[in-house]
Amino acid sequence: MNIKRMAFMLLLTATVFGQTTYTDGSGFGFGLSSPRMFGDIYAEFFDFGAHVYYQRDFDEQNSLRFKVDYLRMTSSATTVAGYKTPATENNTLGLHTDYLFRITPCAPIKLYLGTGISLLNYTLTDALNGKNDKWVFGEIGITFIAGMQYRISGDWDFHGEFNHNTISTDRFDGANGPQGGLFGGPLDTYVNAEVGAIYYFARGAKSKYCEAPSGLTENYYTPAATVDYDKLQKMIEASQPKHVPADIDYAKIENMIDKKLSKLATPVETKTFVSASGAEPALIGINFDVNSAVINSENYSILAQAAQTLMSYPSLKVEILGYTDATGSEKGNTKLSAKRADAVKNFLVAKGVDAGRLTVSAQGEKQPVSDNNTSEGRMLNRRVDFKLVK
């Protein structure tokens, strides 16, 4: 029983937190359709169609879609109450505006529900109502939608959908009669099954909306299964007690530390960026994890040293340059690099550096220092550098 429960929890975690979600996006979609008419005289024979659409994702859950589709619905000749009906054919060109709401935005399979309004233009062949081969324009329809999207690779998603369409009149099937919709009533309806793909040509930044609860992830976007065992081993080894020689002169060490601290605590007034030794003060940058602007604890000492250096040179001004690797969109990378630069500035200000001496610059994926085609190179490019402003 415990094993089944554990397996269920792992499956739930993978489903809910298993795929990257974006703050927004825009894409073009296309695919094939298979409609089925529910009318007074229809005995389905062969139905098919195709569709194209533009979809705008406003956030992690809400989208607006503009779709154009062509549907061909045919029926075979049949006998109703002793009367032989003809084989009617309906060719429809539909213009749809749909609102979609994703009910599982964080899962690999993103299920959604929606509703919309359509403008249907169609022609009938062998219709009982006398509309043969004449285009009927502007029939209004109401659509109810249930579907899913699944990331195939990169910026491509697969989509599958069922939608139910109710037309505002009883003329769509070519016969006027009491039998109409799937749920009863006189109005004609049809249901439509769609499959296809959508290509996102623009995406926003990766979203924190689907961040797992504390303990399930290492940071915003890294699954819990990604464990740096080498880093853990080094931390364990560092925490182990080490043998300390008995002949250490602690008083001498304390005196050395006190003298060093007293020198660092006294600011050096200078109008240039050259210290007494003739060298420019050195400010060392730091690196970041994938898609993160969080300063790792191992970088605290580096930034603390930078803060001490800046406080020792009160006339020194610095530009903080944020960078990313080349993965993701250019717009998203620019935002992320700005967050990294702001994080470093906030750290230095918290350590006592005057905020007026610090400026930030979002460089995005510009000026890589290493190859973005390797994981090691991308790690070096995810950085913040310092630039002395003279």
SULMO-V322327 format. One line per field, one symbol per residue. ss: DSSP state (H for helix, E for strand, C for the rest). burial: # if it has 24 or more other ideal C-beta (glycine too) atoms within 12 Angstrom, else .. Layout:
ss: ???
burial: ???
This chain:
ss: CHHHHHHHHHHHHHHHCCCCCECCEEEEEEEEEEEEEECCCCCECCCEEEEEEEEEECCCCEEEEEEEEEEEEEECCEEECCEEECCCEEEEEEEEEEEEEECCCCCCEEEEEEEEEEEEEEEEECCCCCCECCEEEEEEEEEEEEEEEEEEECCEEEEEEEEEEEECCCCCCCCCCCCCCCCCCCCCEEEEEEEEEEEEEEECCECCCCCCCECCECCCCCECCCCCHHHHHHHHHHHCCCCCCCCCCHHHHHHHHHHHHHHHHCCCCCCCCECCCCCECCCCCEECCCCCCCCCHHHHHHHHHHHHHHHHCCCCEEEEEECCCCCCCHHHHHHHHHHHHHHHHHHHHHCCCCHHHEEEEECCCCCCCCCCCCHHHHHHHCEEEEEEEC
burial: ............#..#############################..###########..################.........##################.#####################.####.#....#..#############.....###################.#.####...###############..##########...######..............................................#....#.......#.#.###########...#..############..#.############.###############.##..#.#...##.######..#...#.....##.########..
